[in-house]
Amino acid sequence: MLMPAVASVAMLRPNERTVQVWRAGLEKDSYDPEENEHGTFNLSGLLIATDQRLIFVQEKGLFSKSYKPLESMEYREIANWKLGQTLRIRSLQVDAAQGRDRRKVFNNLSEVDPSTLSVVAPWTMDQVKELLGRLKGSAP
């Protein structure tokens, strides 16, 4: 069961079930007009895989946590996904079939217990790939 403070912000639907939760950073583009430079930065948060969609909730605060919903992507909207790993750092790139801002990149994925958000033993890459494939394959 997902921690209540996170579940209410994630706006889970009736009968929507949390399958996996990761601490993750959502990569965002940045632009500095003074220097005319483009770059990226990460927003810290939680990536929630439910039986219907992927949800990213931004997490703020050191001692007193607050949460804000930022992204939600139905599995049927996903055209492609790519799981990568460098050393022990995992990332997930998700491409939507259509719409603006189609590519989402989630960095530094680490599994957490859904009810406490404490870090748990990491899954293997094959386990994560199998889970994502199964969830996308079962989308209506």
HELIX and SHEET records of a PDB file:
HELIX    1   1 PRO A    4  ALA A   10  1                                   7    
HELIX    2   2 TYR A   75  GLU A   77  5                                   3    
HELIX    3   3 MET A  125  GLY A  137  1                                  13    
SHEET    1   A 7 SER A  66  GLU A  74  0                                        
SHEET    2   A 7 ARG A  53  LYS A  60 -1                                        
SHEET    3   A 7 GLU A  37  THR A  50 -1                                        
SHEET    4   A 7 THR A  18  ASP A  32 -1                                        
SHEET    5   A 7 ARG A 103  GLU A 111 -1                                        
SHEET    6   A 7 ILE A  89  ALA A  96 -1                                        
SHEET    7   A 7 ILE A  78  THR A  86 -1                                        
END                                                                             
